[in-house]
Amino acid sequence: MSPSKNGITMPTLELERHDEKMMQELAATLLQQNLDQYSSLAVTPDGHPDSRSWVSIQKREGIRVYKESTRQQQQQLRSQAATGNGSVKTAKVPPSLLLMGTIKGHLDDVLYASAASTTEAMLTKSKFIDDGAVDCKVLARIVEPTMADPMHFLNVTWRCFALSEPRDYVCLDVAGWGHTARGEHVAYHLIHSVGFDALPNFEHKGVARTNMSVCWIFRQRTASLVECYARGFYEFDTTNAMLNSMSLHAIASQWLSCVKLVAEFGGEHASINDLRYLLDRAIALWRQVCGESVLHTQERDRLQSSTTMSKDDLMAQSLPRLQLSSKDMKAILELSVSLLETNLTQQKELRLTRDGFPDSRVWREMQRKEGVRVFKEFQSPNSMPSGNSATCMRAGIAHPEQSGMPSLLMLGTVAGSLNDVMYASIPTSTDSMRARSKFVQDGVVNSKVLCCVESPSADDPFHTLNVTWRYYSLSEPRDYTCIEATGLLPNDYGELVGFHLVHSLEFAQLPVFRNYGVERANMSVCTFFRQKTSTLVECYTRGYFDFHSSNDMLNNISLHTISTQWLSMARYVECAQMKKLVWWMRVRTGRDSFASSSQSSSSTSSGGIAGIRQHARPRVQAGTRCRVCNRGFGGFLRTTPRACACCAEWVCKRCCVKKQMCVVSSHNKSKVNDKKLVFCAQCIAEGSKSDAALILREELLGHRSSYSSTRRTTMETMETLDD
């Protein structure tokens, strides 16, 4: 029965701020429960669930749908009765379905096709995959997709299905990325029924308002296969077992068609994107041939949207430079010293097993990656955060461990040298903070240096003490104003130990951004680095967090997200190598070549990378050989030469490597250009062997007269390469 034929119109929903927050907390709780169910599901070696609990009812290709057995439901009822609840005699376990299997495709495409954040997208998806929904609508948008996280949204939606009996659902609809308890990267799409008094029902039209709770979880199993999991509970308005069973079988069929066609739906959109790309190329060629300036409607919209600043850019711009008195700076210095001493004492008192792990009675492992593990401290009811823990943190108390806040611990090793790790950690400027976050993917959406209390020097290039601001997009957006200190100090054995301290501190001059939906939270994190062997750096991190939320489930999700971000420590050495290659690019390419290329690209109609190659790199002449292996580029099997971005010499395919480079745009400070450039093996080896401390001294003291100009023109080059 089509609702449109019966005059059914669902109005939009206006939600108060506390209602939106309640929906966010509910979504976080439901997501964590479903992730736990997914992780704890017992399967056979063949990948099927326990046949005593689940009965296969339908299958298609690599997908099977199971129905929970009646015996399993009876066991649930008996377990409820064992709790002593007097109402369990009339309790009713809703029917449950389970889907497991694999489909061909990529995780991004599956989530893109599965989740629809607008009414138009929902209608298009339902029409394409024929999932049984005859009408649907987005009633309220609580969390909208962003440039930083385009797949994440949280809406209140309405769906109407024509099953054996017409039914509609008002649901919380949320999609995005998450991590399981084992640290696996997954995509999710959660749909859960909610009730609002302001929304009408359509029983007088013959449509029953029922409830469901369905969660889809997708994981990239291989390069071409995506593992699919769905668990759904349905509450029907009828006691007719035969009718409900027919409805469940109809839903199972819809699940199969949805999963089977979701990759096709994503692939269809991918084909559309390819056509748009070809169309853009055709338009560009037409402009070049005709020599006329044509403004396409799509490009005009893109240009207009590019001039609109994002939320995090507006926040960063509205934060003023802190003007601190000498007394305030002295207090910050004393606080940082006190915090550093406290953390050093904590590290010495930490008891480890022979294998180098903390006591399992105190710490529970959350995630691991390569040689790094993150642990969460067990909390007893007596050690829960007190009401004044946030006040103590903001006031600069040097003992956050006494506040009872959630605590994380990271232990492990990364390959590299101490100087390289410190070179990646040091926040010399806002640009360096943003470039590092872009490269290592530490979860920081935006950041800014607000005040420099102590600057690096030639004698101590790794020593800094700044006041910084960071904005994170977690389960709930949060920002932090912190004192941030880095440096080197000797331990009790005379070994040099690097440290990186970040501790929340409140400043009256700095605004808060609750009008943007961002909560000002608190943290205290300290990391120590020590050269364990000639090729390994030992890492230790201890952190305390106050999220200003009493929802334990939401806080646990935030902690899991932070632990994932901490694992980015494994990329710090790669980040240092990237920074050293960028520095060598600035130095070796020279001011004249970049300047000329920049001028040429601005004065010619073609511009782009062609202009840069013409001026910054030599032409391929007869007899040109690879700089590394000295092989020629001619012959029967021609080898395409590639120009090294660092030395501008020609190299063959065997002797070059593409490396990711991240540089802040010179025209738009909020944009970090991210591009893979070609480097010859010789430049990579020389850059890797370079002493990070010496490079940092050169950067800070500006020993090369052309440094500032090459820095600017290198950014322009990266922007051109990015285009």
C-alpha positions as CSV (number, residue, x, y, z in Angstrom):
1,M,0.0,0.0,0.0
2,S,1.6,3.2,-1.1
3,P,1.4,5.9,1.5
4,S,1.2,8.7,-1.1
5,K,-2.1,7.3,-2.3
6,N,-3.6,7.6,1.2
7,G,-2.5,11.2,1.8
8,I,0.2,10.3,4.4
9,T,2.5,13.3,5.1
10,M,5.1,13.1,7.8
11,P,6.1,16.6,9.2
12,T,9.7,17.5,10.0
13,L,10.8,17.4,13.6
14,E,12.2,20.3,15.7
15,L,14.5,19.1,18.5
16,E,15.8,21.0,21.5
17,R,19.5,20.9,22.3
18,H,19.1,18.5,25.2
19,D,17.0,16.2,22.9
20,E,19.8,16.1,20.4
21,K,22.4,15.3,23.1
22,M,20.1,12.5,24.3
23,M,19.9,11.1,20.8
24,Q,23.7,11.2,20.5
25,E,24.2,9.5,23.8
26,L,21.6,6.8,22.9
27,A,23.3,6.2,19.5
28,A,26.7,5.9,21.2
29,T,25.3,3.4,23.7
30,L,23.6,1.3,21.1
31,L,26.6,1.3,18.8
32,Q,28.9,0.1,21.6
33,Q,26.4,-2.7,22.5
34,N,26.2,-3.8,18.9
35,L,30.0,-3.7,18.5
36,D,30.3,-5.9,21.6
37,Q,27.7,-8.3,20.2
38,Y,29.6,-8.4,16.9
39,S,33.0,-9.1,18.6
40,S,31.6,-11.8,21.0
41,L,29.6,-13.7,18.4
42,A,30.8,-17.3,18.3
43,V,31.2,-18.8,14.9
44,T,32.3,-22.2,13.5
45,P,35.5,-22.6,11.5
46,D,33.3,-22.3,8.4
47,G,32.2,-18.9,9.5
48,H,28.6,-19.8,10.5
49,P,26.9,-19.1,13.8
50,D,26.0,-21.8,16.3
51,S,23.3,-24.0,14.7
52,R,21.7,-24.5,18.2
53,S,21.0,-20.8,18.4
54,W,20.5,-19.8,14.8
55,V,18.5,-21.3,11.9
56,S,19.4,-20.5,8.3
57,I,16.3,-19.3,6.5
58,Q,17.6,-17.7,3.3
59,K,20.9,-17.5,1.4
60,R,22.2,-15.9,-1.8
61,E,25.7,-16.1,-3.2
62,G,28.0,-15.4,-0.2
63,I,25.3,-14.1,2.2
64,R,23.1,-16.0,4.6
65,V,20.3,-14.8,6.9
66,Y,19.6,-16.6,10.1
67,K,16.6,-16.5,12.5
68,E,17.1,-16.9,16.2
69,S,15.8,-20.3,17.3
70,T,12.9,-20.6,19.7
71,R,15.0,-22.5,22.1
72,Q,17.4,-19.6,22.3
73,Q,14.6,-17.2,23.0
74,Q,13.3,-19.5,25.8
75,Q,16.8,-19.6,27.3
76,Q,16.7,-15.8,27.3
77,L,13.4,-15.8,29.1
78,R,14.7,-18.2,31.7
79,S,17.8,-16.1,32.3
80,Q,15.5,-13.1,32.8
81,A,13.4,-15.1,35.2
82,A,16.5,-16.0,37.2
83,T,17.0,-12.3,37.9
84,G,13.9,-12.4,40.1
85,N,11.9,-9.9,38.0
86,G,8.2,-10.4,38.6
87,S,7.2,-9.2,35.2
88,V,9.1,-11.9,33.3
89,K,6.1,-14.1,33.0
90,T,4.7,-11.7,30.5
91,A,8.0,-10.8,29.0
92,K,8.4,-11.2,25.3
93,V,11.7,-11.5,23.4
94,P,11.3,-9.8,20.0
95,P,12.2,-11.9,16.9
96,S,15.8,-11.5,15.9
97,L,17.6,-11.9,12.5
98,L,21.3,-12.3,11.8
99,L,23.1,-11.8,8.5
100,M,26.6,-12.9,7.8
101,G,28.7,-13.2,4.7
102,T,30.9,-11.3,2.2
103,I,30.4,-9.1,-0.9
104,K,32.8,-7.9,-3.5
105,G,33.9,-4.3,-3.2
106,H,35.6,-1.8,-1.0
107,L,34.6,-0.6,2.5
108,D,34.2,3.0,1.4
109,D,31.9,2.1,-1.4
110,V,29.8,-0.2,0.8
111,L,29.3,2.5,3.5
112,Y,28.7,5.1,0.8
113,A,25.9,3.0,-0.7
114,S,24.5,1.7,2.5
115,A,24.0,4.9,4.4
116,A,21.9,7.8,3.1
117,S,22.0,11.1,5.0
118,T,19.3,13.0,3.0
119,T,15.7,12.3,2.0
120,E,16.7,12.3,-1.7
121,A,19.5,9.8,-1.0
122,M,17.1,7.6,1.0
123,L,14.5,7.6,-1.8
124,T,17.1,6.9,-4.5
125,K,18.7,4.0,-2.6
126,S,15.3,2.4,-1.8
127,K,14.2,2.7,-5.4
128,F,17.5,1.3,-6.7
129,I,17.9,-1.7,-4.4
130,D,14.2,-2.3,-3.8
131,D,14.5,-2.8,0.0
132,G,10.8,-2.7,0.5
133,A,10.5,0.9,1.7
134,V,7.7,2.7,-0.2
135,D,8.4,6.1,1.3
136,C,10.9,7.6,3.6
137,K,12.0,11.0,5.0
138,V,14.7,12.7,7.1
139,L,12.8,14.4,9.9
140,A,15.7,15.9,11.8
141,R,19.4,16.3,11.2
142,I,21.4,16.1,14.4
143,V,24.9,15.5,13.2
144,E,25.7,16.3,9.6
145,P,28.6,15.0,7.4
146,T,31.7,17.2,7.3
147,M,34.7,17.4,5.1
148,A,36.8,15.7,7.8
149,D,34.3,12.9,8.2
150,P,31.9,12.8,5.1
151,M,30.4,9.4,5.9
152,H,29.3,10.2,9.5
153,F,25.8,11.5,10.2
154,L,23.0,11.2,12.8
155,N,19.4,11.7,11.8
156,V,15.9,11.0,12.9
157,T,14.2,9.3,9.9
158,W,10.8,7.9,8.9
159,R,10.3,4.8,6.8
160,C,7.1,3.1,5.6
161,F,7.2,-0.6,4.4
162,A,4.5,-2.6,2.6
163,L,5.0,-6.0,4.0
164,S,2.3,-8.6,4.8
165,E,0.8,-5.6,6.7
166,P,1.8,-2.0,6.1
167,R,4.1,-0.7,8.9
168,D,6.1,2.5,9.5
169,Y,9.0,3.3,11.7
170,V,10.4,6.4,13.3
171,C,14.1,5.7,13.9
172,L,17.4,7.1,15.0
173,D,19.6,6.7,11.9
174,V,23.4,6.9,12.3
175,A,26.4,5.8,10.2
176,G,30.1,6.3,10.3
177,W,33.4,4.6,11.2
178,G,34.3,2.7,14.3
179,H,36.6,0.2,15.9
180,T,35.9,-3.1,17.5
181,A,37.4,-4.3,20.8
182,R,40.1,-6.0,18.8
183,G,41.0,-2.7,17.1
184,E,39.5,-3.6,13.7
185,H,38.5,-0.7,11.5
186,V,34.8,-1.1,10.6
187,A,31.9,0.8,9.1
188,Y,28.5,0.8,10.7
189,H,24.9,1.8,9.9
190,L,22.5,1.7,12.9
191,I,18.7,2.1,12.7
192,H,16.8,2.1,16.0
193,S,13.2,3.0,16.7
194,V,12.5,6.1,18.9
195,G,9.2,7.8,19.8
196,F,8.3,11.5,19.6
197,D,4.9,12.8,20.8
198,A,5.0,15.5,18.2
199,L,4.9,13.0,15.3
200,P,1.5,11.6,14.2
201,N,0.7,8.0,13.6
202,F,-1.3,6.7,10.7
203,E,-3.3,3.8,12.2
204,H,-6.5,5.4,10.8
205,K,-4.8,4.9,7.4
206,G,-4.2,1.2,8.1
207,V,-0.4,1.7,8.8
208,A,0.8,0.4,12.1
209,R,3.7,2.1,14.0
210,T,6.1,-0.6,15.0
211,N,9.6,-0.9,16.3
212,M,12.9,-2.3,15.1
213,S,16.6,-2.1,16.0
214,V,19.1,-3.0,13.2
215,C,22.8,-2.6,13.1
216,W,24.9,-3.2,10.0
217,I,28.7,-3.6,10.4
218,F,31.1,-3.9,7.5
219,R,34.8,-4.8,7.6
220,Q,37.4,-5.0,4.8
221,R,38.3,-8.7,4.9
222,T,40.6,-8.8,1.9
223,A,41.5,-6.3,-0.8
224,S,38.4,-7.1,-2.8
225,L,36.0,-8.6,-0.2
226,V,34.0,-6.8,2.5
227,E,32.7,-8.8,5.4
228,C,29.0,-8.1,6.3
229,Y,27.2,-8.5,9.6
230,A,23.7,-7.4,10.5
231,R,21.7,-8.0,13.7
232,G,18.1,-6.9,13.8
233,F,15.2,-7.1,16.3
234,Y,11.6,-6.5,15.3
235,E,8.5,-5.9,17.3
236,F,5.3,-6.4,15.4
237,D,1.9,-5.2,16.5
238,T,0.2,-8.6,16.0
239,T,0.3,-11.9,17.9
240,N,-0.3,-13.9,14.8
241,A,2.8,-16.1,14.7
242,M,2.3,-17.1,11.0
243,L,1.9,-13.5,10.0
244,N,5.0,-12.4,11.9
245,S,7.0,-15.3,10.4
246,M,6.0,-14.1,6.9
247,S,7.1,-10.6,7.8
248,L,10.5,-11.9,9.0
249,H,11.0,-13.9,5.8
250,A,10.1,-10.8,3.8
251,I,12.6,-8.7,5.8
252,A,15.2,-11.4,5.2
253,S,14.6,-11.2,1.5
254,Q,15.0,-7.4,1.6
255,W,18.3,-7.8,3.6
256,L,19.7,-10.1,0.8
257,S,18.7,-7.8,-2.0
258,C,20.2,-4.8,0.0
259,V,23.5,-6.5,0.6
260,K,23.7,-8.0,-2.9
261,L,23.0,-4.7,-4.6
262,V,24.8,-2.4,-2.3
263,A,28.1,-2.9,-4.1
264,E,26.4,-2.3,-7.4
265,F,24.8,0.8,-6.0
266,G,28.2,2.0,-4.9
267,G,29.7,0.9,-8.2
268,E,27.0,2.8,-10.1
269,H,28.0,6.0,-8.2
270,A,31.6,5.3,-8.9
271,S,30.8,5.1,-12.6
272,I,29.0,8.4,-12.3
273,N,32.0,9.9,-10.7
274,D,34.2,8.6,-13.5
275,L,31.9,10.2,-16.0
276,R,32.0,13.5,-14.1
277,Y,35.8,13.3,-14.1
278,L,35.8,12.8,-17.9
279,L,33.3,15.7,-18.3
280,D,35.6,17.9,-16.3
281,R,38.6,16.9,-18.5
282,A,36.5,17.7,-21.6
283,I,35.5,21.1,-20.3
284,A,39.1,21.9,-19.5
285,L,40.2,20.9,-23.0
286,W,37.4,22.9,-24.6
287,R,38.5,26.0,-22.6
288,Q,42.1,25.5,-23.7
289,V,41.1,25.1,-27.4
290,C,38.7,28.0,-27.5
291,G,40.7,30.2,-25.3
292,E,37.6,31.5,-23.6
293,S,36.8,31.7,-19.9
294,V,33.7,29.5,-19.3
295,L,32.2,29.3,-15.8
296,H,30.5,26.0,-15.3
297,T,27.6,25.9,-12.8
298,Q,29.1,23.1,-10.9
299,E,32.5,24.9,-10.7
300,R,30.8,28.1,-9.6
301,D,29.2,26.3,-6.7
302,R,32.5,24.8,-5.8
303,L,34.2,28.1,-5.8
304,Q,31.5,29.7,-3.7
305,S,31.6,26.9,-1.2
306,S,35.4,27.1,-1.0
307,T,35.2,30.7,0.2
308,T,33.0,29.6,3.1
309,M,35.0,28.7,6.1
310,S,34.3,25.5,8.0
311,K,33.3,25.4,11.6
312,D,36.8,24.5,12.9
313,D,38.4,27.2,10.7
314,L,36.0,29.8,12.3
315,M,36.9,28.6,15.7
316,A,40.6,28.8,15.1
317,Q,40.3,32.2,13.6
318,S,38.3,33.5,16.6
319,L,41.0,32.4,19.0
320,P,43.2,35.4,19.7
321,R,46.9,35.3,20.4
322,L,47.4,35.0,24.2
323,Q,49.0,38.0,25.9
324,L,50.6,36.6,29.1
325,S,52.4,38.5,31.7
326,S,55.8,37.4,32.9
327,K,54.2,36.2,36.1
328,D,51.8,34.0,34.2
329,M,54.6,32.6,32.1
330,K,56.6,31.8,35.2
331,A,53.5,30.0,36.7
332,I,53.1,28.0,33.5
333,L,56.8,27.1,33.5
334,E,56.6,25.9,37.2
335,L,53.5,23.9,36.5
336,S,55.1,22.2,33.5
337,V,58.1,21.3,35.6
338,S,55.9,19.9,38.4
339,L,53.8,17.9,35.9
340,L,57.0,16.5,34.3
341,E,58.4,15.4,37.7
342,T,55.1,13.7,38.6
343,N,55.0,11.8,35.3
344,L,58.6,10.7,35.7
345,T,57.8,9.4,39.1
346,Q,54.8,7.5,37.7
347,Q,56.9,5.9,35.0
348,K,59.5,4.7,37.5
349,E,56.8,3.2,39.8
350,L,55.0,1.4,37.0
351,R,55.4,-2.4,37.6
352,L,56.0,-4.4,34.4
353,T,56.1,-8.2,33.8
354,R,59.1,-9.9,32.4
355,D,57.6,-9.5,28.9
356,G,57.4,-5.7,29.4
357,F,53.6,-5.5,30.0
358,P,51.8,-3.9,32.9
359,D,49.9,-5.8,35.6
360,S,46.8,-7.4,34.0
361,R,44.9,-6.9,37.3
362,V,45.3,-3.1,36.9
363,W,45.5,-2.6,33.2
364,R,43.3,-4.1,30.4
365,E,44.7,-4.1,26.9
366,M,42.4,-2.2,24.4
367,Q,44.3,-2.1,21.1
368,R,47.7,-2.9,19.6
369,K,49.5,-2.0,16.4
370,E,52.9,-3.3,15.3
371,G,55.1,-2.8,18.4
372,V,52.7,-0.5,20.4
373,R,49.9,-1.5,22.8
374,V,47.3,0.7,24.6
375,F,45.9,-0.2,28.0
376,K,43.0,1.1,30.0
377,E,43.1,1.3,33.8
378,F,40.4,-0.6,35.7
379,Q,38.3,1.7,37.8
380,S,36.6,0.7,41.0
381,P,33.4,2.4,42.1
382,N,35.4,4.3,44.8
383,S,37.7,5.8,42.2
384,M,35.1,7.3,39.9
385,P,35.7,11.0,38.9
386,S,34.6,13.5,41.5
387,G,32.6,16.5,40.7
388,N,35.5,18.9,40.9
389,S,37.9,16.9,38.8
390,A,37.5,19.2,35.8
391,T,38.0,22.2,38.0
392,C,41.2,20.7,39.4
393,M,42.5,20.0,35.9
394,R,41.7,23.5,34.6
395,A,43.2,25.1,37.7
396,G,46.5,23.4,36.9
397,I,46.7,20.8,39.6
398,A,49.9,18.8,39.0
399,H,48.4,15.4,40.2
400,P,45.6,14.5,37.8
401,E,46.0,10.8,38.8
402,Q,44.3,11.7,42.2
403,S,41.1,12.9,40.5
404,G,39.9,9.4,39.5
405,M,39.5,10.3,35.8
406,P,39.7,7.6,33.2
407,S,43.4,6.7,32.4
408,L,45.1,5.2,29.4
409,L,48.6,3.8,29.1
410,M,50.7,3.2,26.0
411,L,53.8,1.0,25.9
412,G,55.9,-0.2,23.0
413,T,58.7,0.6,20.6
414,V,59.0,2.2,17.2
415,A,61.7,1.9,14.6
416,G,64.0,4.9,14.3
417,S,66.0,7.4,16.3
418,L,65.2,9.5,19.3
419,N,65.9,12.7,17.4
420,D,63.6,11.7,14.6
421,V,60.7,11.0,17.0
422,M,61.3,14.4,18.8
423,Y,61.5,16.2,15.4
424,A,58.0,14.8,14.6
425,S,56.7,15.7,18.1
426,I,57.9,19.3,18.5
427,P,55.1,21.9,17.8
428,T,57.3,24.7,16.6
429,S,54.3,26.5,14.9
430,T,50.7,26.1,13.9
431,D,51.7,24.9,10.5
432,S,53.9,22.1,11.9
433,M,51.1,21.0,14.2
434,R,48.6,20.8,11.3
435,A,51.0,19.1,8.9
436,R,51.9,16.5,11.5
437,S,48.2,15.8,12.3
438,K,47.4,15.4,8.6
439,F,50.3,12.9,8.1
440,V,50.0,10.7,11.2
441,Q,46.2,10.9,11.4
442,D,46.1,11.5,15.1
443,G,42.4,12.7,15.1
444,V,43.2,16.4,15.4
445,V,40.9,18.3,13.0
446,N,42.4,21.7,13.6
447,S,45.0,23.2,15.9
448,K,46.8,26.5,16.7
449,V,49.7,27.8,18.8
450,L,48.2,30.5,20.9
451,C,51.3,31.7,22.8
452,C,55.0,30.8,22.9
453,V,56.3,30.8,26.5
454,E,59.8,29.3,25.7
455,S,61.3,28.8,22.2
456,P,63.8,26.3,20.9
457,S,67.5,27.4,20.8
458,A,70.6,26.3,18.9
459,D,71.8,24.6,22.1
460,D,68.5,22.9,22.8
461,P,66.5,22.7,19.6
462,F,63.9,20.3,20.9
463,H,62.9,22.4,23.9
464,T,59.5,24.2,23.6
465,L,56.8,25.5,25.9
466,N,53.6,26.7,24.2
467,V,50.0,27.3,24.9
468,T,48.1,25.4,22.2
469,W,44.5,24.7,21.1
470,R,43.3,21.4,19.6
471,Y,39.9,20.4,18.1
472,Y,38.9,16.7,17.9
473,S,35.9,15.2,16.3
474,L,35.1,12.2,18.5
475,S,31.7,10.7,19.3
476,E,31.1,14.3,20.5
477,P,33.1,17.2,19.2
478,R,35.6,18.5,21.9
479,D,38.4,21.0,22.0
480,Y,41.2,21.6,24.5
481,T,43.3,24.5,25.5
482,C,46.6,23.2,26.9
483,I,50.2,23.9,27.8
484,E,52.5,21.9,25.6
485,A,56.1,21.2,26.4
486,T,58.8,19.2,24.7
487,G,62.5,18.6,25.3
488,L,65.3,16.2,26.3
489,L,66.5,15.4,29.8
490,P,68.7,12.7,31.4
491,N,67.3,9.9,33.4
492,D,68.8,8.2,36.5
493,Y,71.1,6.2,34.3
494,G,72.4,9.2,32.4
495,E,70.4,8.3,29.2
496,L,68.8,11.1,27.2
497,V,64.9,10.9,27.4
498,G,62.6,12.9,25.2
499,F,59.3,14.1,26.6
500,H,56.1,15.6,25.2
501,L,53.7,17.0,27.8
502,V,50.1,18.2,27.0
503,H,48.0,19.4,30.0
504,S,44.7,21.3,29.9
505,L,44.7,24.8,31.4
506,E,41.9,27.4,31.4
507,F,42.4,31.0,30.2
508,A,39.8,33.7,30.7
509,Q,40.8,35.4,27.4
510,L,39.9,32.3,25.3
511,P,36.3,31.8,24.1
512,V,34.4,28.5,24.3
513,F,32.4,27.2,21.4
514,R,29.3,25.7,22.8
515,N,27.3,27.6,20.2
516,Y,29.1,25.3,17.6
517,G,28.2,22.2,19.7
518,V,31.8,21.8,20.8
519,E,32.5,21.0,24.5
520,R,35.7,22.3,26.1
521,A,37.1,19.1,27.7
522,N,40.3,18.4,29.7
523,M,43.2,16.1,29.4
524,S,46.7,15.5,30.8
525,V,49.0,13.4,28.7
526,C,52.7,12.8,29.0
527,T,54.9,10.8,26.6
528,F,58.5,9.7,27.2
529,F,60.9,8.5,24.5
530,R,64.2,6.6,25.0
531,Q,66.7,5.1,22.6
532,K,66.4,1.4,23.5
533,T,68.7,0.1,20.7
534,S,70.4,1.8,17.8
535,T,67.3,1.2,15.7
536,L,64.4,1.2,18.3
537,V,62.9,3.9,20.4
538,E,61.0,3.0,23.5
539,C,57.7,4.8,24.0
540,Y,55.7,5.4,27.2
541,T,52.5,7.5,27.4
542,R,50.1,8.1,30.3
543,G,46.9,10.1,29.9
544,Y,43.9,11.2,31.9
545,F,40.7,12.5,30.3
546,D,37.7,14.4,31.6
547,F,34.9,14.5,28.9
548,H,32.3,16.5,30.9
549,S,29.8,13.6,30.4
550,S,28.2,11.3,32.9
551,N,27.4,8.7,30.2
552,D,29.9,5.9,30.8
553,M,29.2,4.2,27.5
554,L,29.8,7.5,25.6
555,N,33.0,8.1,27.5
556,N,34.2,4.5,26.8
557,I,33.7,5.1,23.1
558,S,35.7,8.3,23.3
559,L,38.5,6.4,25.1
560,H,38.5,3.7,22.4
561,T,38.8,6.5,19.8
562,I,41.7,8.1,21.6
563,S,43.5,4.8,22.0
564,T,43.2,4.4,18.2
565,Q,44.7,7.9,17.7
566,W,47.5,7.0,20.1
567,L,48.5,4.1,17.8
568,S,49.5,6.8,15.2
569,M,52.7,7.0,17.2
570,A,54.0,4.3,14.9
571,R,54.0,6.9,12.1
572,Y,56.1,9.5,14.0
573,V,59.3,8.3,12.4
574,E,57.8,8.4,9.0
575,C,56.6,11.9,9.7
576,A,60.1,12.9,10.6
577,Q,61.4,11.5,7.4
578,M,58.7,13.4,5.5
579,K,59.7,16.7,7.2
580,K,63.4,16.1,6.4
581,L,62.6,15.4,2.8
582,V,60.5,18.6,2.7
583,W,63.5,20.5,4.1
584,W,65.9,19.0,1.6
585,M,63.4,20.0,-1.2
586,R,63.5,23.6,0.0
587,V,67.3,23.6,0.2
588,R,68.3,21.7,-2.9
589,T,65.8,23.1,-5.4
590,G,66.9,26.6,-4.5
591,R,65.1,29.9,-4.6
592,D,65.7,30.8,-8.3
593,S,64.2,27.6,-9.8
594,F,61.1,27.7,-7.6
595,A,60.6,31.4,-8.0
596,S,60.9,31.3,-11.8
597,S,58.5,28.4,-11.9
598,S,56.1,30.2,-9.7
599,Q,56.2,33.3,-11.9
600,S,55.9,31.3,-15.0
601,S,52.9,29.4,-13.8
602,S,51.2,32.6,-12.9
603,S,51.9,34.3,-16.2
604,T,51.0,31.5,-18.6
605,S,47.6,30.1,-19.4
606,S,48.7,26.5,-19.0
607,G,50.5,26.8,-15.6
608,G,50.3,23.8,-13.4
609,I,53.0,21.2,-12.9
610,A,54.2,21.6,-16.5
611,G,55.5,25.0,-15.8
612,I,57.3,23.8,-12.7
613,R,58.9,20.9,-14.5
614,Q,60.0,23.2,-17.3
615,H,62.0,25.5,-15.0
616,A,62.9,23.3,-12.0
617,R,63.9,20.2,-13.8
618,P,66.2,19.6,-16.8
619,R,64.9,18.4,-20.1
620,V,65.5,14.8,-21.1
621,Q,68.2,14.9,-23.6
622,A,69.9,12.2,-25.7
623,G,72.2,10.1,-23.6
624,T,70.4,11.1,-20.3
625,R,70.9,8.4,-17.7
626,C,69.4,7.5,-14.4
627,R,71.1,9.3,-11.5
628,V,71.1,6.2,-9.3
629,C,71.8,3.2,-11.5
630,N,73.3,5.1,-14.5
631,R,71.1,3.2,-17.0
632,G,69.9,4.9,-20.1
633,F,66.3,5.7,-21.0
634,G,66.5,4.7,-24.7
635,G,66.5,1.3,-26.3
636,F,63.9,-1.1,-27.5
637,L,62.1,-1.3,-24.1
638,R,61.9,2.4,-23.3
639,T,61.8,3.4,-19.6
640,T,59.9,6.5,-18.8
641,P,62.1,8.9,-16.8
642,R,60.9,10.4,-13.6
643,A,62.2,13.6,-12.0
644,C,63.1,13.5,-8.3
645,A,61.3,16.2,-6.4
646,C,64.3,16.8,-4.2
647,C,67.4,16.9,-6.5
648,A,65.4,17.5,-9.8
649,E,67.5,14.8,-11.5
650,W,66.1,12.1,-13.8
651,V,65.7,8.6,-12.4
652,C,64.2,5.3,-13.7
653,K,61.2,3.6,-12.3
654,R,63.4,1.1,-10.3
655,C,65.3,3.8,-8.5
656,C,62.5,6.0,-7.3
657,V,59.8,5.8,-4.6
658,K,56.6,7.8,-4.1
659,K,56.4,9.5,-0.7
660,Q,53.5,11.3,1.0
661,M,54.2,15.0,1.6
662,C,52.1,17.3,3.8
663,V,52.7,21.1,3.7
664,V,50.3,23.8,4.9
665,S,49.0,26.0,2.0
666,S,50.5,29.4,1.7
667,H,47.2,30.8,0.5
668,N,44.9,29.1,2.9
669,K,46.5,28.3,6.3
670,S,43.6,26.0,7.2
671,K,44.4,23.7,4.3
672,V,47.1,21.1,4.4
673,N,48.3,20.0,0.9
674,D,48.7,16.2,0.8
675,K,50.4,14.8,-2.2
676,K,52.6,11.8,-3.1
677,L,55.8,13.0,-4.8
678,V,58.6,11.0,-6.6
679,F,62.0,10.8,-4.9
680,C,65.1,9.0,-6.0
681,A,66.6,6.3,-3.7
682,Q,69.7,8.4,-3.1
683,C,67.8,11.5,-1.8
684,I,65.7,9.2,0.4
685,A,68.8,7.6,1.9
686,E,70.5,10.9,2.4
687,G,67.4,12.4,4.0
688,S,66.9,9.4,6.3
689,K,70.5,9.6,7.5
690,S,70.3,13.4,8.1
691,D,70.4,14.4,11.8
692,A,67.0,15.9,12.7
693,A,68.6,18.1,15.4
694,L,70.9,19.8,12.8
695,I,68.0,20.3,10.4
696,L,65.9,21.7,13.2
697,R,68.7,24.2,14.1
698,E,68.9,25.2,10.4
699,E,65.1,25.8,10.3
700,L,65.0,27.7,13.6
701,L,68.1,29.9,13.0
702,G,67.6,30.3,9.2
703,H,71.3,29.7,8.3
704,R,70.3,29.7,4.6
705,S,69.3,33.1,3.3
706,S,66.8,31.6,0.9
707,Y,65.0,29.6,3.5
708,S,61.9,31.8,3.9
709,S,61.5,32.2,0.1
710,T,62.0,28.5,-0.6
711,R,59.5,27.6,2.1
712,R,56.9,29.8,0.5
713,T,57.6,28.6,-3.1
714,T,57.7,24.9,-1.9
715,M,54.1,25.4,-0.6
716,E,53.1,26.9,-3.9
717,T,54.7,23.9,-5.7
718,M,52.7,21.5,-3.4
719,E,49.5,23.4,-4.2
720,T,50.1,23.1,-7.9
721,L,50.9,19.4,-7.5
722,D,47.7,18.9,-5.5
723,D,45.7,20.5,-8.3
